[in-house]
Amino acid sequence: MADHLHVVAPADPEPAPAPPLLRQLLGDTLRSARRRQERTLKDVADRAGVSMTYLSEIERGQKEASSEVVGAVTRALGGNLVDLLTEMTTRAIPAPAPAAHPGGDKVAMRAVA
């Protein structure tokens, strides 16, 4: 009687989550800045010269904003494009795992916005 080997194929590894779309990252960053300042959509939209509905869609990552609109919203929040891009970069790049420090302490480095 022949022995039969049952070969089990390894399970496909779960795919890594897709990175966020630029419009989602932008929207999350703008919404976070607005909320930190405890400002309303209406206030920021009025100051930026866009409709409240449009700003809401941008914050939810549903609309692609032109560079002019991004600049206007960023200025309405009291920032500039460098600040915005720095915060977006910080959000997009996860903090590295803590590395062993020669002195025995654990140190984690992360970009500062």
C-alpha positions in Angstrom: 0.0 0.0 0.0 1.5 3.4 -1.0 1.8 6.1 1.5 0.2 9.4 0.4 1.7 12.6 1.4 -0.7 15.5 1.9 1.0 18.7 0.9 -0.6 21.7 2.3 0.1 24.9 0.5 1.1 27.7 2.8 -1.7 30.3 3.2 -1.3 33.4 1.2 0.1 36.1 3.5 -2.5 38.8 4.1 -1.7 41.8 1.9 -0.4 44.9 3.6 -3.0 47.6 3.9 -2.9 50.1 1.0 -1.4 53.4 1.9 -4.0 56.2 2.1 -4.7 58.2 -1.0 -3.2 61.7 -1.0 -6.7 63.3 -0.8 -7.5 61.2 2.3 -4.2 62.1 4.0 -4.8 65.8 3.1 -8.3 65.7 4.4 -7.4 64.0 7.7 -4.6 66.5 8.2 -6.8 69.5 7.6 -9.6 68.2 9.7 -7.2 67.4 12.6 -5.7 71.0 12.4 -9.2 72.5 12.4 -10.4 70.4 15.3 -7.2 71.2 17.3 -8.1 74.9 16.9 -11.7 74.1 17.9 -13.0 75.8 14.8 -16.1 75.1 12.8 -16.2 74.0 9.2 -18.2 77.2 8.5 -15.6 79.5 10.0 -12.7 77.9 8.1 -14.6 77.6 4.8 -15.7 81.3 5.0 -12.1 82.4 5.7 -10.8 80.2 2.8 -13.5 81.4 0.4 -14.9 77.9 -0.2 -18.3 76.4 0.6 -18.7 74.5 3.8 -19.9 71.5 1.8 -16.8 71.5 -0.4 -14.5 71.8 2.7 -16.3 68.9 4.3 -15.9 66.8 1.2 -12.2 67.7 1.1 -11.8 66.8 4.8 -13.5 63.4 4.2 -11.2 62.7 1.3 -14.1 62.7 -1.2 -12.9 65.6 -3.3 -9.5 66.5 -4.9 -8.7 70.0 -4.0 -6.7 72.3 -6.3 -3.4 73.7 -5.0 -5.1 77.1 -4.7 -7.9 75.7 -2.4 -5.4 73.8 -0.3 -3.4 77.0 0.1 -6.4 79.0 1.0 -7.6 76.5 3.6 -4.2 76.1 5.1 -3.9 79.9 5.4 -7.4 80.1 6.9 -6.0 77.6 9.6 -3.1 80.0 10.2 -0.4 77.8 8.6 1.5 77.5 5.4 2.1 74.7 2.8 5.4 73.7 4.4 3.6 73.1 7.7 0.8 71.2 6.0 3.2 69.0 4.0 5.4 68.3 7.1 2.3 67.2 9.1 1.1 65.0 6.2 4.6 63.4 6.0 4.6 62.7 9.7 1.2 61.1 9.4 2.1 59.0 6.4 5.4 57.6 7.7 4.9 55.4 10.8 7.3 55.8 13.7 10.0 53.2 13.6 10.1 50.5 16.3 12.2 51.5 19.3 15.8 50.6 18.8 18.2 49.6 21.5 20.3 52.5 22.6 23.9 51.8 23.6 23.2 53.0 27.1 20.4 50.4 27.4 17.5 52.9 27.0 15.0 52.5 24.2 14.8 55.5 21.8 12.3 56.1 19.1 12.7 58.8 16.6 9.9 60.5 14.7 9.7 63.5 12.5 8.5 66.5 14.4 5.8 68.7 12.8 
